[in-house]
Amino acid sequence: MAECEDVYNAKDHCGYTIDNCSWIFQFYFCSLNGNPFSLILMLILFWLFITTLGTIADQYFSPSLSYIASKLKLSPTLAGITLLAFGNGAPDVFSSILAAQKLKIFLALGALFGGALFVNSVVLYFVVIEGGESHIVLSKLFRDAGFLLLTVSTILIYGLIGEISLFQACLFPLLYTVYVCIVIYTEKEKKALSAFDSLELPVLESNRIESCEIIEDYIASTIPQIQITQVHGRPPHSIVSNLQWSLIKFRYFLQKEQTEFSSMTFFEKARYIIIFPIQFLQKLTIPYYIEENWNRSYAVMMPLASIFFVLTTQEWITETVFGVHVWIPSLIIGVFLCVWVWCTSKVSIPPNYNGVLTIVAFLMSILWICTICGYMVDLLSLAGLLSGIPAEFLGMTMLAWGNSAGDFYANPAIAKLGLNQTAMTACFAGPLFNTLVGFGIALIISSSAGPISFSMYDHAVVAISGCCLIASILTSLLFGSFFRGLITKLHAKLLLSLYFTFGLIVSLYQFT
């Protein structure tokens, strides 16, 4: 969509966007141009995209990955640093890939650096505030923070060189593979660890988790004999494990959905009305596959709805094969599958082919996330075009905050339960996966046709964010070493002040 930046050079802005740009640009230049409420509508649209991403990741994508991991009988360690880390970082990963495809590589990098800095400073501050000062395993801090430090330093060095080849881009996923191997090896060497110590991997985060009340309610309702006071001590691994986090969120969302409209506040009603069409479409196109949220009415309509959702989002609806419009055989196949689901399922019990439904849910979730991330990249590109603010600045603020909402809610909630090691590791391992895998794939895509220009001299705000991120990581390493693994409130306050200093520096640089 790089050509859309030339829209103001065209005489007919609307006609130009229709021929060259996505519907986001068309919506603004053909329907909203000159409207004083256009900014408000764009902000609502961005909020809707962020909300949709969080809902899909929480309700569909991450749980389907958890289900697949359990069926494959992966160990919690291996599942946490591969499949479940992918579930946590899906919005960041796909945002980076979509930005790279649209030649917005520094938008992706700005979002990743900004999000990582936000998580390593603001989120970590609230982890310490909620969980209190506590000791963590120094070797794990050096492992996770050290790999993140190496990753950020490598990117900045590439930026100074000014060019990235395909070989250099492939080093990022390779580095994450090395990280995975080290984690697995160290876990095997420490089989005698207690259950509490083994809970070190990033949990499946939620953009909607409010403190730790949901986790406590889940434990109280699922295992009544366990008192909540024990949760704040050293809970067994089977209670708050990576693979059960999705079930906690399932129950949370199901409880929210059962809230009557009349009992909602004014703002809750407004929010419900705005997001209801999107949520309804999600239920129609992404199948449920476990008994807790099985609904045969939605499942019966799912095949037809999902097929046409794919055709529409991929712009295949008007295509023809052997002279026949694609939508005609798709309609026939969809109706046949709808009847088949109705005949082979029950009202309240999932069918015996729920494994297939899990894979379909996983694939449809990816399609939803890719589609929404593409819209977000276009919207931020439009915002940058209209305001004159560089896309990377918008990426490291608005996009970074939106993608980091899950960390902001989930990590302090886990720390409040006494799992400080888990929360601390999530603050480093999550951004590490997003950067090495998400940005690595983005660079591979961009450099596949040849070396790409990658100069930090032309994108100073990204370089500033990278340097501040390094300062944040070094602060954690130095304080952790000096206090021998004790994470103090002074450390947390220093990180918070570092983030505000970063915001002040980039704002002064950008707007003066």
N, C-alpha and C positions, 0 to 999 in steps of 0.2 A: 504493500500500500504506500510505498514511498512516493509514487507519483501523485498521490492525493495532496501532498504538501504544495503542489503547484496549482491548487484550485483557484487561488486569487488571481492567477495570471490568465484565467479563462474569462471570456465575456459572460458566458452563461454558467454561473456557479452550479445551479441545480442540474443542468444538463451534463456538465462535466462529471459531477459525482455519480450520476446515474450510469455513465459509461465507464468510469474508472475506479469507483470507490465502493466501500461497503455500505450497508444500510444505515450505519451510524452517521456517516457523513451525509447521506441522502436525507435522513430524518432531520438533521439540523439545517442544511442549506435549502431544502425544498419545503420544509414544514415549519421550522422554528426561527429561521433567520430574521433577525430584527425584533423578535418577540422578547419583551422584558422578562418573561418568566422562563426563558430557555435555560438559564443557569440553574434555576431550581429544579427543572425537569431533568437536567443532566446529572445533578447531584443525586436525585432520587433514583435515576437509572443506574448510577454507579453503586449506590447502596443496595439496590436490588440485585446487581451482579454479585457483589460480595456476599450477600445473604444467601443467594442461590448456590454459590460455590461452597459455602460452609455447610449448607443443608445436604448437598449431594455427597460431600466428603464424609460427613458424619453419619448420615442415615443409610447410605448405599455403598459408596466406594470402600471406605475403611472396613465396615462390617463384612463385605464380601471377601476382601482380602484376608480378614481374620478367619472366616469360614474356610477359605481355601487353604490357609496355613495349617489349620487344625486337621483338615482332611488329609493333607500331605504329611501330617505328623512331624512338622518341623519343630525343632526345639525353640523355646521362647527367645533364646539368644539369637539364633539364626533368623527366626521370623521377625524379631524386632528390628534388626539392622538391615533387613532386605524388604520383605513384603510390607510390614507394618510401617517402616520408615517411609516407604513409597506412599502409603495411605496418608500419613501425616503431611507429607510435602507435596501432595498431588497438585494443589493450586500453583505453588511456586514452580514446580517442574514444568507443568504445561504452559504456564505464563512465559517461562523462559524460552521454551521451544517455539511457541507461537510468535513471540517477539522476534526471535531469530529468523523465522520464515518471512516475516514482514520487514526485515532489514532494520530492526530496532534492537540491536544487540546491546547497546548501552542502556536502553530502557530495562531490559532484563537484568543487567548487572547492577543498575541502580536499585532495583527492587530487592535483589538478593543481598547486596551490601547493607541497604537500609533496614531490611527485615532482620538480618543477622545481628546488626548493631542494636536494634530495638530489643531483640530477644536476649542478647548478652548483657544488656544494661537495665532497661526498664523492667522486663519480665523477671530477670534474675533478682532485681531489687525486691519485687513483691514476693518472690520465692523465699527470700530471707525474712521478710516481714511476716509472712504467713507461717512459715515453718520454724522461725526463730534461729538463733545462732546454733550451728551444729558442726560436727566433724564429718568430713567426707574422705573417701579413699584417695590419697594423693596420686597414686599411680594411674587411676582412672581419669583424674582431672588432667594430668599431663598428657595422657593418651588422647583424650577427646579435644582438649583445647590446643594441644600441640599440632594435631592434624589440621584443625581449622586455621591455626596460625600459618602453617605451611601452605595451605590452599590459598589464603588471601595474599600472602607474600608472592606466591607464584603468579597470580593474576596481575598484581601490580608490576612485577618484573616484565611480564609479557607486554603490559601497557607501556613501559619505558622502551622496550625493544621496538614496538610499533607494528608488529606483525605476528600473526598466529597461523601456523601451518596445520594440516590435518593431523600430522604426527603429534604435534604439541597439544592439539585439542583432545586426542585420544588418551593423553596422559591423565586427564581428570577422572574419567571412569576407572582407569587402571589404579589410580591412587586410592579410590574408594574400595576397590577390590582388596588392595593391600590392607586397608583399615579393617575390613570385614574379617580377613584372615587372622589379623592380630587379635581382634576381639575374641574370635572363636578359640584361638590357641590359648590366650590367657584364661578364658573360662574353663577350658579343659584342665589347665594347670591348677585351678582353684576349685576343685570339686567339693572341697570341704567347707565352702562358703555357706553361711547361714542363708535361710530363705530371704531374709530382709536384704542382705547384701546383693543377692542375685537380681533384685528388682532394680536394675540400673538402666534399662533400655527406655527409649522414648515411648511413652504410652500413646494410644490413639487419642489424639487431642480433639476437642470439640469447640466450635465457635459459640456454643450456647451454654456450656457448663457454668453454673453459678456457684462459685466457691466449691466446697466439698460436700454440700448437703445432699446432692444426688447420690454420691458414692455411699455416704452413710446410710441414706434411706434404702439403697439397694442392698447393702450388707444386712441391715436390720430386718428387711423383709425376706431376704433369701436364706439367711442363716441366723434365725432369731436367738439361738443360744449364745452367740458371740456378742458381747457388749461393745458399744461404740467406744468405750474407754480403751478397749484393747486395740482398736484400730489406730489410735494415736501412739501406740507403743511399737511393737514389732510384728505386724500382721503377716500371716503365712502367705506364701506365694500364690496359693490357689484362690485367694480372695480378690486381690486387686492386681491381676496379671494382665499382660498385654492383650491376651486373647479374650478376656472377659470385659475389657473396657467397652467394646462395641455393644455388649448386652446391656451395660449400664445406660448407655446413650439410647438404646432402643426403648427402654422403659421410660426414660425421661421424655423422649419425643412422643411416645404413646400417651403419657399422662398429659402433656401439653395439648395434644390433639383432642383429648376428651374434655377440655375446658369449654364450657358453654359460652356462646357468643355474648349472651346477655350479661354474663358476669365479668366481662372484660372491661378494662378502662377505655377511655376514649382513644388514647394512642395505641393501645393493643388492638382495638377494633380497626383503626386506620391501617395499621401494619398488616393485620389479617386480610383485609380487603385487597391490599396491594399485592401481597405475595400469594394469595389463594390460587389465582390462575396458573402460576408457575408450579406451585406445589401439586396441583391437580394434574398437570401435564407430566410431572415427574412420576406420580403414582401410576399413570397410564402407560408410561414408556419403560419404566425400570421395575422389573418383577420383584415381589417379595418371595422369600424362599424358606422362612422358618415359621414355626407355629405361632410365635408371639405376635407377628404382624401379618400373618397370612390373610388375604382377603380375596375370595374367589371372584367377586364382581370385578375388581381391578385386574386380576390375573386373566380373566377371560378376554378382556378388551386389550390386554397388553400386546399380543402378537401383531395385531393390525396397527395399533397406535405406534409401536416401536418401529415397524417397517416404514411407515410413512414419515416418522420423525427422521430416520436415517436418510430417506430420499430427499426430504426438504432441506435438512442442514447441509447435505453434500451437493445440493443443487442437481439432483438426478431426476427430479420429478418430471421434467419435460424431455428427458432423453428417450431415444428409441433403440431397440435391438431387433434386427431383422425386420424393420418396418413396423414394429409393435411398440407402443408407448410402454415404458417400464412400469408405470403405475397400474396397468391392467393386470399382468400376471401377479404383481405384488398384492393387489387387492384380492385376487383369488386365493393365493397362498395364505394371506393374512386371515381371511374368513375361515378357511379350512383349519388353521391352527387354533383359532378362537373356539370353534366347535369341539376340536380335539381336547383342549384344556378343560372345557366345560364337562365333557364326558368322562374324563380321567381324573378328576379332582373332586374333593369334598368341600363343604362350606367352610369348615373351621380347621381342616387338617391339610397341610401341604401334600402334594403328590410325591410318589417315590422317585420322581426324576428332578427333585429339587436341586441336585448337583448341577444339572444343565441350567436351571434357572439362576443359580449362583454365577455361573460363567456369563450368562446373558446380562445379569445385573452389573457385573464387573465391566463388561464391554460397553454397555449403554452408559454407565457412569463416566467412563473415559470419554465417550462422545460428548456427553453433556459438559464435562469439565473443559474439554478442548474448545467447544463452541463458545462457552461463556468467557473463557480466557481470551479467545480471539476478539470477542466484543469489547472486553476490558482494555485490551491493547489498542484497539481502534478508538475507543472513547478517550483514553489518555493521549493518544496521538492528536485527536481533534482538540482536546483541551490545551495541549501544548501549542498547536497551530493558532488557536484563537487568542491565547494569552501571551504568546511569545516566550513562555517558560519552557526550558528544555525538557524533553521527555524523560531523561534520566532523573531529573529533580522530582518530577511527579511520581516516577517509579519508586524512588527511595523514600517517599512520604506516603502518599495515598495508597499506592499498590502494596507497599511494604506493610503498612498498618493493617490493611485488609487481610493480607495473607498471613499475618502474624497473630490474628485474633485468637486462633485456637491455642497457641502457646500462652497468650496473655491470660486466658481463663483456666486452662487445664493445668499448667505447671504449678502455679501457686496453690491450686486445689489439692494437687498431689502432695506438695510440701506441707500443707496444713494437716494432712493425715500422718505426718511423721516420715514420709518417704523423701527426705531431702536429697539423697543420692540420686534417686530417680529423676527428680525435678532438675537438679543441676546438670545431669547428663543430657537430659532433653534439651537444655538451653544451648548445648554445644553440638550434640550429634544431629539434631534436626537441621540447623543451618548447614552443617557439613554435608549432609546428604543432598540438600537442595542445591548447593553450589557445585559439588563435584559431579553429581548425576544430572541435575537439571541444566545447569549452565554448561556442563561438559557436552551434553547432547546438543545443546543449542550451538556451541562452537563447532562441533563436528558437522552439523547441517550447514552452517555458514561457510566453513572452509572446505567442504567436499568438492567444490568446483575450482579450488585453488586457494592460496594463502589470502587471508583477509587483513585489511588494515585495522589495527587495534591500538590506537594511540591515546594514552591518557592525557596528553598535552592538550587535546581538543575537548576533553571532558573533565575539567578540573573538579567539578562537584563529586564525580564518582571517585576520583583519586582521594579527595578529602574524606569521603565516607570510608574508603578502604583503610586509610591511615588511622582514622578514629576507631575503626573496628580492631585493628592491630593493637592500638593502645588499650582498648577494653579487654582484649584477650590477655595481654601482658600484665595488666592490673590484676586479673584473676589469678594468673600463674604466680606472680610475685607475692600477693597477699596469702595465697594458699600455701606457698613454701615458707613464708616468714612465720605464719601462725600454725604451721604443721597440720594443715588440713582443716583448720577451724575457719568457717565462713562467718565473718562478723558483720554487724550492721554498718560499721564504718566503711567496710569494703562495698556494701550495697549502696550506701549514700554516695560514695565516690563514683561508682558506675552510673548512677542516675544523673549526677551533675555532669558527667562526661557526655551523656546523651544530649542534655540541654545545651552544653557548650557546642557540640556538633551542630545542633539545629541553629544556633545563633551564627556560627561561622558560615554555614552554607547559605543562610538567608541573607547575611550581609554581602557575601560574595555575589549572590544571584541578583539582588535587587538594588545594589549600589554601583 
